[in-house]
Amino acid sequence: MSTDSTSPAAVADAQRRGYMAALAVAEQVISICPQLPDTVEINCHSWTPDEASVRLYFHCSETGVAALARELAVETTTRPHRVKNPIPYTSLDAIVAGVPVHAWTLGDAPADAEVAS
């Protein structure tokens, strides 16, 4: 016989606190963002309620990600999006009030990757 030591109500409360923390961070980040993101996503799963996160997407705007990086005093990184897709993926990762924040964008394809069909 096994006993579940975590009640559904306790999990829901923890998840609610995670969402509220992430929402507060999203509000804080948006208030200082020089260029507004196109999408803001809040995540807090019931199986990891203490791991809420905020993701921001800037459509084709490396300058938007870079401007937010300056505000958050973090660096950006740029790498190929995928092995078979060399489009630059520029992102930043920060922790704001204990909540992970990830912002990203896809850039234009490199000139040498453009192939006429």
Secondary structure, 3 states (H helix, E strand, C coil): CCCCCCCHHHHHHHHHHHHHHHHHHHHHHHHHCCCCCCEEEEECCCCCCCCCEEEEECCCCHHHHHHHHHHHCCCEEEEEEECCEEEEEEEEEEEECCEEEEEEEECCCCHHHCCCC
